Structures are given as structure tokens and as C-alpha cells.
Amino acid sequence: MELKSSLHIHTTEDRFDGVIIKYNVYQLIDKAKKLGFNVLALTCHRKFVYKKEYGDYARRKGILLIPGVELAITKFIFFHSDIVVLNCGKDAEQVKTFAQLREYKKNNPRIFVIAPHPLFDFKNSIGRNKLIEYIDIFDAVEHSWFYSDLINFNKKAKRIAEKYNKPFVADSDAHTLDYFNVDYAVISADELTVENVFESIRQKKFKNITRPKNIFKLIFYIAIFKLKVYLSLPFRRSHNEKLSR
């Protein structure tokens, strides 16, 4: 079967960027159903927010919702690497270093680790050197949605993925639904299960659906996004308090 999939998504339940996101997990699932998605992964920043009721709701819609988290792994001093871990539990929040991530994966072989937007920026992405150094940890490398015909860091990331025989899979890293249906992967799997999805990706039985963006729209998007993040800082505590209720 062909499974339309997006494995890196954020919602308003996110305790870091959720205050600027306009849709919750239920609204995401509803939108995904309309767009024909079969597989989603909930990967909020640093906090494992998945709940059984989310998975049950998705299942009723015919969608497999995979629990996950986007960790901040220490790179050096104040800089970190965003790392997506799928099919994990809340205990993944305690993973802070690459050594801990390697040990966590060893003790939890059912997880799936993705290097998201690996060459996108210096502050939050793993970067070329660390990606190569820790390539054994990763099950896949992400094809980032953020690129144009003029600027495309995916080219170098793809060469690294191919050199080390890692799948290079497209994701939306959705913080808005604008590009949710633009960058995704269509996975060929025997069954709609977590195990079959992961194995199909490992065997590279998927096709990336993606297209370059207008460079001026990208610049405008990132400028507005950064501004929203800055303006939202005073409201994050109240946002997280609401999520805790």
C-alpha cells in the first residue's frame, strides 16, 4: 500500500513554539484526513506530548499517529542539534547528549532517529561534521522543506545520506499548515503499522514529494516566524500553564 506520510510535525501542544502555532493535534489530524495522509508523527520540541487519546482519534480517521519528540542535543556550549526521535516514550526527554542518544537507542531498538534539517543553520541543526561523526545513530536524514532553486542545503545533505547509505526522506517540519501538503513522503509498505513504516523507509521504499519555494517567500516566512517567536516569549509561561491543566 502507498502511505502518504509526514514524520516531523509541531502543534499548539508544543511547549516552545506552540504559542505561535494556530492548530492543535486534533485539527492537524482532521486536516491530514482531508489531504489524504495516512501516517503522521507528533514531534514537539523537547517535550513528549503524545497521549493515547490522540492516537485513538487518529486511528478512527484511518491515520497512524506515531509518538515522538524533537530533542535538543548539546552540540557545544550554548548550541544544540535538533534531533527527531520517533516511537519513543516520555523518558526520551532525558536524553541531552549524543552519547546518551546512542545508549537510548541501544536500549530502545524500536525507535527511529532522524536528523532534521541537518545543514539548515548553525544554531539548531547538527551540521555536516557532527552528522558524519554520529551517522551511525541515524536511521534517516531529512530532506528539509526550506529550500529554493537559488538556496538548497538539501543537496549537500543528500550527498552525505547517499555516501553512508541513509534514507533521505522529505518532511514538512510543520509549524503552519501552509507547506504541510507540499513536502512529504509516499511510503510503500505492506501494512499500516509503525514497524512496517520504519522498515520501508530503511529499505528506501518511498518517494519524496517536494518542490522548491520562492526565495522571497522563504525570506519573508522566516523573518515573520522569528518575529513571532520573539514577541511570544512573554506569553510562553501562560501557554505552558494552560497545557499543564
DRENVOSE-679285 format. One line per 10 residues: number of its first residue (from 1); their letters; for each residue x, y, z of N, C-alpha, C, O. Coordinates in steps of 0.02 Angstrom, whole numbers, padded with zeros to 5 digits. Layout:
<pts>
NUM	a	X Y Z X Y Z X Y Z X Y Z; ...
</pts>
This chain:
<pts>
1	melksslhih	00042 -00060 00000 00000 00000 00000 00044 00063 00000 00100 00062 00024; 00016 00117 -00028 00051 00181 -00031 00027 00225 00027 -00032 00239 00033; 00074 00247 00069 00056 00284 00129 00085 00355 00125 00145 00365 00127; 00040 00403 00121 00060 00474 00121 00080 00492 00192 00039 00486 00238; 00142 00515 00202 00169 00520 00269 00205 00585 00282 00238 00614 00238; 00199 00609 00343 00237 00667 00367 00261 00652 00438 00220 00643 00483; 00327 00648 00447 00355 00622 00509 00389 00674 00553 00428 00656 00597; 00375 00737 00541 00405 00791 00581 00356 00849 00583 00354 00890 00537; 00316 00851 00637 00261 00900 00641 00256 00929 00711 00267 00894 00761; 00239 00993 00714 00228 01027 00778 00155 01052 00781 00125 01067 00729
11	ttedrfdgvi	00128 01056 00841 00060 01080 00851 00060 01129 00910 00112 01141 00941; 00003 01157 00926 -00001 01205 00980 00014 01174 01048 00027 01210 01096; 00014 01107 01052 00034 01073 01114 00109 01078 01127 00133 01060 01181; 00146 01103 01078 00219 01113 01085 00232 01166 01138 00204 01221 01135; 00274 01150 01187 00287 01196 01243 00337 01251 01226 00351 01294 01268; 00365 01249 01166 00413 01300 01146 00386 01344 01090 00386 01405 01096; 00363 01313 01036 00336 01353 00981 00260 01351 00977 00230 01384 00935; 00228 01314 01022 00156 01306 01019 00116 01370 01025 00061 01375 00999; 00144 01419 01059 00108 01482 01070 00098 01519 01005 00053 01562 01001; 00138 01505 00953 00129 01539 00889 00098 01494 00836 00090 01514 00778
21	ikynvyqlid	00082 01432 00855 00051 01385 00808 -00025 01389 00816 -00051 01392 00872; -00061 01388 00759 -00133 01401 00760 -00177 01339 00760 -00238 01346 00759; -00149 01280 00762 -00189 01219 00758 -00166 01169 00811 -00106 01163 00825; -00214 01134 00841 -00196 01082 00890 -00192 01015 00856 -00203 01009 00795; -00177 00963 00894 -00165 00897 00864 -00228 00870 00830 -00223 00836 00779; -00287 00884 00858 -00349 00860 00828 -00363 00895 00762 -00384 00864 00713; -00350 00960 00759 -00359 00998 00697 -00309 00975 00644 -00325 00973 00585; -00248 00958 00666 -00198 00932 00620 -00223 00866 00589 -00219 00857 00529; -00248 00822 00631 -00272 00757 00607 -00330 00766 00559 -00334 00733 00507; -00376 00812 00575 -00433 00825 00531 -00409 00850 00463 -00434 00829 00411
31	kakklgfnvl	-00360 00896 00464 -00333 00923 00402 -00297 00868 00363 -00305 00863 00302; -00259 00827 00398 -00223 00773 00366 -00271 00723 00332 -00257 00699 00278; -00327 00710 00365 -00377 00665 00336 -00403 00692 00270 -00409 00655 00221; -00418 00756 00268 -00443 00788 00207 -00392 00786 00151 -00410 00782 00092; -00328 00788 00170 -00274 00790 00120 -00249 00720 00101 -00205 00714 00059; -00279 00669 00131 -00262 00601 00112 -00200 00573 00145 -00170 00525 00119; -00179 00601 00203 -00121 00574 00238 -00140 00510 00275 -00197 00502 00298; -00092 00464 00278 -00102 00401 00314 -00059 00394 00376 -00077 00358 00423; -00002 00429 00377 00046 00424 00432 00069 00493 00453 00090 00534 00411; 00065 00507 00518 00090 00569 00546 00134 00553 00607 00126 00500 00638
41	altchrkfvy	00180 00597 00623 00219 00591 00685 00215 00657 00722 00227 00710 00694; 00199 00652 00786 00194 00711 00829 00262 00723 00862 00282 00684 00906; 00297 00776 00843 00367 00785 00864 00378 00855 00892 00416 00894 00864; 00345 00871 00947 00352 00937 00977 00421 00944 01009 00454 00895 01027; 00443 01007 01016 00510 01021 01041 00519 01001 01115 00484 01025 01159; 00567 00956 01127 00594 00940 01193 00546 00907 01242 00567 00879 01292; 00481 00910 01228 00432 00880 01272 00391 00828 01234 00368 00840 01179; 00384 00770 01265 00344 00716 01237 00270 00731 01253 00251 00724 01311; 00230 00750 01204 00162 00772 01217 00109 00721 01194 00049 00732 01204; 00131 00667 01164 00084 00617 01138 00040 00589 01195 00063 00578 01250
51	kkeygdyarr	-00025 00579 01179 -00072 00548 01225 -00110 00493 01188 -00120 00497 01127; -00131 00443 01225 -00167 00388 01194 -00229 00412 01157 -00245 00385 01104; -00262 00463 01184 -00322 00487 01151 -00307 00519 01083 -00349 00518 01038; -00247 00546 01075 -00227 00573 01010 -00222 00516 00959 -00248 00520 00904; -00188 00463 00980 -00180 00405 00936 -00246 00373 00919 -00257 00352 00862; -00291 00368 00968 -00357 00339 00957 -00397 00381 00907 -00431 00354 00863; -00393 00446 00915 -00430 00492 00871 -00405 00484 00799 -00444 00480 00751; -00338 00482 00792 -00309 00473 00725 -00329 00406 00695 -00345 00402 00636; -00329 00354 00736 -00347 00287 00712 -00418 00286 00685 -00432 00253 00634; -00463 00321 00718 -00532 00324 00694 -00537 00359 00627 -00585 00349 00589
61	kgillipgve	-00488 00400 00612 -00486 00435 00548 -00446 00396 00496 -00437 00419 00440; -00422 00336 00515 -00383 00296 00469 -00311 00318 00464 -00277 00303 00414; -00286 00353 00515 -00218 00380 00514 -00178 00349 00571 -00201 00343 00628; -00116 00330 00555 -00069 00307 00606 -00032 00367 00633 00005 00400 00597; -00040 00381 00698 -00005 00437 00731 00052 00408 00772 00040 00372 00821; 00113 00423 00753 00172 00397 00787 00196 00445 00840 00206 00504 00825; 00204 00423 00902 00230 00468 00955 00303 00485 00942 00341 00444 00916; 00321 00545 00960 00391 00565 00951 00407 00629 00987 00365 00657 01022; 00468 00652 00978 00490 00715 01009 00549 00741 00969 00588 00702 00941; 00556 00807 00966 00615 00837 00936 00661 00861 00992 00648 00912 01024
71	laitkfiffh	00713 00823 01003 00758 00836 01059 00807 00892 01041 00820 00906 00983; 00834 00923 01093 00889 00971 01085 00951 00939 01115 00961 00939 01176; 00993 00911 01071 01053 00876 01093 01112 00925 01094 01125 00960 01045; 01146 00928 01150 01201 00975 01157 01255 00964 01105 01281 00908 01097; 01272 01018 01069 01325 01015 01019 01389 01042 01050 01441 01008 01050; 01386 01102 01074 01439 01130 01117 01415 01196 01145 01379 01234 01112; 01435 01210 01206 01417 01271 01244 01342 01283 01240 01303 01244 01266; 01321 01339 01206 01250 01356 01204 01216 01333 01140 01157 01349 01129; 01250 01295 01099 01222 01273 01036 01199 01200 01041 01229 01159 01076; 01145 01185 01006 01118 01117 01009 01097 01093 00940 01092 01133 00892
81	sdivvlncgk	01086 01029 00935 01062 00998 00873 00991 00973 00884 00978 00935 00931; 00946 00993 00841 00879 00964 00842 00883 00894 00814 00910 00882 00760; 00855 00846 00852 00855 00776 00831 00784 00748 00841 00756 00753 00895; 00756 00720 00789 00688 00691 00793 00693 00617 00812 00728 00578 00779; 00659 00598 00866 00656 00529 00888 00584 00505 00886 00540 00535 00918; 00571 00453 00848 00504 00426 00839 00494 00361 00875 00541 00322 00886; 00431 00349 00894 00412 00287 00928 00447 00279 00996 00463 00224 01017; 00458 00335 01028 00490 00336 01094 00438 00345 01148 00378 00346 01135; 00461 00353 01210 00418 00368 01266 00440 00434 01298 00485 00467 01274; 00406 00452 01352 00422 00515 01386 00494 00515 01412 00523 00569 01421
91	daeqvktfaq	00522 00456 01425 00590 00453 01451 00641 00481 01402 00698 00496 01422; 00623 00488 01339 00669 00517 01290 00686 00589 01306 00738 00614 01285; 00644 00623 01344 00657 00692 01363 00723 00699 01402 00753 00753 01402; 00745 00646 01434 00806 00648 01475 00870 00644 01433 00925 00653 01459; 00863 00630 01369 00921 00623 01325 00946 00693 01306 00911 00731 01274; 01008 00708 01325 01035 00776 01315 01099 00776 01273 01119 00829 01249; 01131 00719 01264 01195 00716 01228 01192 00661 01175 01148 00618 01177; 01238 00662 01129 01241 00610 01078 01257 00542 01109 01232 00491 01086; 01299 00542 01160 01316 00479 01194 01253 00449 01226 01242 00389 01222; 01214 00492 01258 01151 00468 01288 01102 00445 01235 01065 00396 01245
101	lreykknnpr	01101 00479 01178 01057 00460 01123 01076 00391 01097 01032 00349 01084; 01140 00380 01088 01163 00314 01065 01143 00259 01114 01121 00205 01094; 01151 00273 01179 01133 00224 01230 01057 00213 01232 01034 00157 01241; 01020 00268 01224 00947 00263 01225 00923 00220 01166 00877 00179 01173; 00954 00229 01109 00934 00189 01051 00952 00116 01061 00915 00072 01042; 01010 00103 01091 01031 00035 01105 00980 00000 01150 00965 -00059 01140; 00955 00036 01199 00907 00007 01247 00835 00008 01222 00791 -00023 01251; 00823 00045 01168 00756 00051 01140 00760 00041 01064 00752 00089 01026; 00771 -00020 01042 00783 -00033 00970 00723 -00018 00925 00731 -00018 00864; 00665 -00007 00954 00605 00006 00913 00599 00079 00891 00556 00096 00851
111	ifviaphplf	00643 00122 00917 00639 00193 00898 00669 00203 00829 00702 00160 00801; 00655 00263 00801 00680 00282 00735 00706 00353 00740 00668 00398 00760; 00769 00364 00724 00801 00429 00735 00815 00464 00668 00844 00434 00623; 00793 00526 00663 00801 00566 00602 00843 00628 00618 00835 00659 00670; 00887 00645 00571 00925 00707 00575 00886 00760 00536 00890 00762 00475; 00848 00803 00571 00806 00852 00536 00847 00912 00511 00895 00933 00543; 00826 00939 00454 00858 00999 00425 00932 01002 00444 00953 01052 00474; 00972 00951 00428 01039 00944 00457 01088 01001 00441 01132 01015 00481; 01080 01034 00384 01127 01087 00365 01092 01155 00360 01116 01200 00326; 01035 01161 00394 00994 01221 00386 01025 01283 00419 01031 01335 00387
121	dfknsigrnk	01044 01278 00483 01075 01335 00515 01126 01310 00567 01130 01251 00582; 01165 01357 00593 01219 01338 00639 01194 01326 00709 01222 01284 00745; 01142 01360 00729 01120 01358 00799 01080 01296 00817 01090 01267 00870; 01035 01274 00773 00988 01221 00791 00995 01157 00750 00960 01108 00763; 01040 01156 00702 01048 01097 00660 01114 01062 00675 01161 01093 00702; 01117 00999 00659 01176 00960 00678 01239 00980 00641 01294 00976 00668; 01232 01001 00579 01290 01021 00540 01326 00961 00508 01316 00904 00529; 01367 00975 00458 01399 00922 00420 01444 00878 00463 01440 00816 00460; 01487 00908 00502 01537 00869 00539 01505 00823 00591 01524 00764 00596; 01458 00849 00629 01425 00808 00680 01381 00754 00648 01375 00699 00675
131	lieyidifda	01350 00771 00592 01309 00722 00557 01351 00662 00537 01330 00605 00547; 01409 00675 00510 01453 00621 00490 01481 00584 00551 01486 00522 00551; 01499 00622 00602 01528 00590 00662 01479 00542 00695 01500 00489 00719; 01415 00560 00696 01365 00519 00730 01317 00486 00682 01260 00470 00700; 01338 00476 00620 01293 00449 00569 01265 00381 00588 01211 00362 00565; 01301 00343 00629 01278 00276 00647 01214 00278 00689 01176 00229 00692; 01201 00334 00722 01141 00340 00764 01078 00348 00722 01024 00328 00743; 01086 00377 00662 01027 00397 00624 01000 00342 00578 01038 00307 00545; 00934 00337 00578 00900 00291 00532 00885 00326 00466 00877 00293 00415; 00880 00393 00468 00865 00431 00407 00889 00502 00416 00898 00527 00471
141	vehswfysdl	00899 00534 00359 00916 00606 00356 00857 00641 00324 00828 00616 00275; 00839 00700 00350 00780 00735 00325 00796 00779 00265 00845 00816 00264; 00752 00775 00215 00751 00823 00160 00709 00882 00184 00648 00876 00191; 00740 00938 00197 00706 00995 00226 00660 01029 00175 00675 01032 00116; 00605 01054 00200 00558 01092 00158 00585 01160 00140 00563 01191 00091; 00634 01185 00178 00657 01254 00171 00713 01258 00119 00772 01253 00135; 00693 01268 00056 00743 01274 00003 00710 01306 -00058 00649 01308 -00065; 00753 01332 -00102 00730 01361 -00164 00778 01340 -00219 00825 01303 -00207; 00766 01363 -00280 00812 01349 -00335 00879 01382 -00323 00931 01358 -00347; 00879 01438 -00287 00940 01476 -00276 00978 01452 -00215 01040 01449 -00216
151	infnkkakri	00943 01434 -00162 00974 01412 -00100 00945 01343 -00082 00885 01335 -00070; 00989 01293 -00081 00965 01225 -00068 01018 01185 -00030 01062 01154 -00060; 01013 01186 00037 01060 01148 00079 01046 01073 00076 01086 01033 00101; 00990 01055 00046 00974 00983 00040 01023 00946 -00005 01033 00886 00004; 01054 00980 -00051 01100 00947 -00098 01158 00915 -00061 01175 00857 -00073; 01189 00953 -00014 01245 00926 00024 01221 00872 00072 01255 00821 00081; 01163 00883 00103 01136 00832 00149 01122 00767 00113 01134 00713 00139; 01096 00772 00052 01082 00712 00012 01146 00674 -00004 01146 00613 -00002; 01199 00710 -00020 01263 00677 -00036 01289 00638 00024 01316 00583 00017; 01281 00668 00084 01303 00633 00144 01260 00571 00157 01286 00518 00172
161	aekynkpfva	01194 00579 00149 01149 00522 00159 01166 00465 00111 01167 00407 00130; 01178 00482 00048 01194 00431 -00001 01262 00398 00013 01269 00337 00005; 01310 00437 00035 01376 00410 00050 01373 00358 00105 01408 00307 00102; 01331 00370 00155 01326 00324 00212 01264 00280 00208 01245 00247 00257; 01233 00278 00149 01177 00233 00136 01119 00244 00184 01089 00197 00209; 01103 00308 00196 01047 00325 00239 00988 00351 00197 01000 00388 00149; 00927 00332 00213 00869 00359 00178 00866 00436 00185 00883 00463 00237; 00845 00469 00133 00840 00542 00132 00766 00559 00121 00743 00561 00064; 00731 00572 00175 00658 00573 00173 00631 00644 00184 00654 00680 00229; 00582 00663 00144 00552 00730 00147 00502 00735 00204 00462 00690 00215
171	dsdahtldyf	00506 00792 00239 00459 00808 00293 00442 00882 00290 00478 00922 00259; 00387 00900 00322 00365 00970 00320 00390 01011 00379 00392 01073 00374; 00410 00978 00435 00428 01016 00496 00375 01068 00510 00390 01125 00525; 00312 01047 00505 00256 01095 00505 00249 01134 00570 00243 01106 00624; 00251 01201 00563 00232 01248 00615 00171 01287 00591 00139 01323 00629; 00158 01280 00528 00099 01308 00495 00077 01256 00443 00118 01215 00422; 00015 01258 00424 -00009 01210 00376 00002 01231 00303 -00020 01198 00257; 00036 01288 00294 00048 01314 00227 00086 01265 00183 00069 01255 00124; 00139 01232 00211 00180 01187 00173 00170 01113 00193 00207 01069 00172; 00119 01102 00233 00106 01034 00258 00095 00985 00201 00117 00928 00203
181	nvdyavisad	00060 01008 00149 00043 00965 00092 00089 00976 00033 00073 00956 -00023; 00146 01007 00045 00194 01020 -00009 00255 00973 -00004 00281 00950 -00054; 00276 00959 00058 00336 00918 00069 00317 00857 00112 00301 00865 00171; 00319 00798 00082 00301 00737 00118 00330 00677 00080 00359 00685 00026; 00323 00618 00109 00347 00557 00077 00289 00509 00067 00244 00505 00109; 00290 00474 00011 00241 00421 -00002 00279 00355 00007 00322 00338 -00033; 00261 00318 00059 00297 00258 00079 00259 00196 00055 00198 00190 00064; 00296 00150 00026 00266 00086 00005 00277 00035 00061 00333 00014 00075; 00222 00015 00093 00226 -00032 00150 00171 -00084 00144 00120 -00073 00113; 00184 -00141 00175 00135 -00196 00173 00075 -00183 00218 00019 -00202 00202
191	eltvenvfes	00088 -00149 00275 00035 -00136 00324 00043 -00067 00353 00097 -00038 00352; -00012 -00041 00380 -00011 00025 00412 00009 00015 00485 -00032 00021 00530; 00072 00000 00496 00099 -00009 00564 00164 00029 00570 00197 00044 00520; 00183 00044 00631 00246 00080 00643 00304 00039 00616 00348 00066 00582; 00305 -00025 00631 00361 -00067 00610 00368 -00069 00534 00423 -00065 00508; 00312 -00075 00499 00314 -00078 00426 00335 -00012 00395 00370 -00010 00345; 00312 00043 00424 00332 00109 00400 00407 00119 00407 00440 00140 00359; 00434 00104 00465 00506 00113 00477 00547 00067 00431 00597 00089 00402; 00526 00005 00425 00564 -00042 00384 00563 -00022 00310 00613 -00029 00275; 00507 00004 00288 00502 00026 00218 00548 00086 00205 00578 00091 00152
201	irqkkfknit	00553 00131 00254 00598 00188 00246 00670 00163 00244 00710 00185 00202; 00687 00118 00290 00756 00091 00291 00774 00059 00224 00831 00063 00202; 00725 00026 00194 00737 -00006 00130 00728 00042 00071 00734 00022 00013; 00715 00105 00087 00708 00159 00037 00649 00146 -00010 00652 00162 -00070; 00597 00117 00017 00537 00106 -00021 00489 00165 -00012 00434 00158 00015; 00511 00223 -00035 00470 00283 -00030 00489 00331 -00085 00541 00325 -00117; 00445 00379 -00096 00457 00431 -00146 00444 00499 -00113 00392 00509 -00082; 00491 00544 -00120 00482 00611 -00092 00441 00654 -00140 00453 00657 -00200; 00392 00689 -00110 00352 00737 -00147 00371 00806 -00119 00356 00821 -00061; 00402 00847 -00159 00426 00911 -00135 00441 00957 -00194 00451 00933 -00250
211	rpknifklif	00441 01020 -00182 00459 01067 -00235 00493 01128 -00205 00478 01146 -00148; 00537 01160 -00242 00571 01220 -00217 00523 01277 -00206 00472 01284 -00241; 00538 01319 -00157 00496 01376 -00140 00524 01440 -00171 00582 01443 -00191; 00482 01490 -00174 00504 01556 -00196 00550 01585 -00143 00532 01588 -00084; 00610 01607 -00164 00659 01631 -00116 00634 01690 -00075 00650 01695 -00015; 00596 01734 -00105 00572 01793 -00069 00518 01773 -00018 00514 01803 00036; 00478 01723 -00035 00428 01698 00013 00462 01664 00072 00439 01670 00129; 00517 01628 00058 00554 01596 00112 00583 01648 00160 00578 01641 00221; 00613 01699 00132 00643 01752 00174 00589 01786 00216 00599 01798 00275; 00532 01800 00184 00477 01832 00220 00451 01786 00275 00437 01808 00331
221	yiaifklkvy	00445 01721 00259 00420 01673 00308 00464 01670 00369 00440 01674 00425; 00529 01662 00358 00575 01654 00415 00579 01718 00455 00586 01715 00516; 00574 01777 00423 00575 01840 00459 00514 01846 00504 00519 01866 00562; 00456 01830 00477 00394 01833 00516 00395 01782 00572 00373 01796 00628; 00420 01722 00557 00424 01669 00608 00468 01691 00666 00448 01684 00724; 00527 01717 00652 00572 01739 00704 00542 01796 00745 00550 01799 00806; 00506 01840 00711 00473 01895 00746 00419 01869 00793 00413 01892 00850; 00380 01821 00769 00328 01792 00811 00357 01757 00872 00331 01763 00927; 00413 01721 00861 00446 01687 00917 00469 01738 00969 00459 01729 01029; 00499 01792 00946 00523 01844 00992 00466 01876 01030 00470 01886 01091
231	lslpfrrshn	00412 01893 00995 00355 01926 01027 00317 01879 01073 00282 01901 01119; 00324 01814 01062 00286 01765 01102 00320 01749 01169 00289 01719 01212; 00383 01767 01177 00420 01748 01236 00385 01765 01302 00383 01724 01347; 00355 01826 01308 00321 01842 01372 00259 01799 01386 00236 01796 01443; 00234 01767 01334 00171 01730 01342 00182 01654 01348 00133 01617 01356; 00244 01631 01345 00256 01559 01344 00239 01527 01411 00214 01470 01412; 00251 01561 01466 00236 01531 01531 00161 01519 01537 00140 01465 01558; 00120 01568 01519 00047 01559 01525 00023 01505 01476 -00023 01468 01492; 00055 01501 01418 00037 01449 01370 00051 01380 01399 00009 01334 01393; 00109 01372 01430 00127 01307 01459 00084 01290 01519 00070 01232 01531
241	eklsr	00064 01340 01556 00019 01329 01613 -00048 01302 01589 -00078 01259 01621; -00072 01327 01532 -00134 01303 01504 -00127 01230 01482 -00173 01189 01492; -00070 01213 01453 -00059 01145 01431 -00054 01096 01490 -00069 01037 01482; -00034 01121 01547 -00025 01078 01606 -00091 01064 01642 -00093 01019 01684; -00142 01100 01626 -00206 01092 01662 -00242 01028 01640 -00296 01013 01665
</pts>
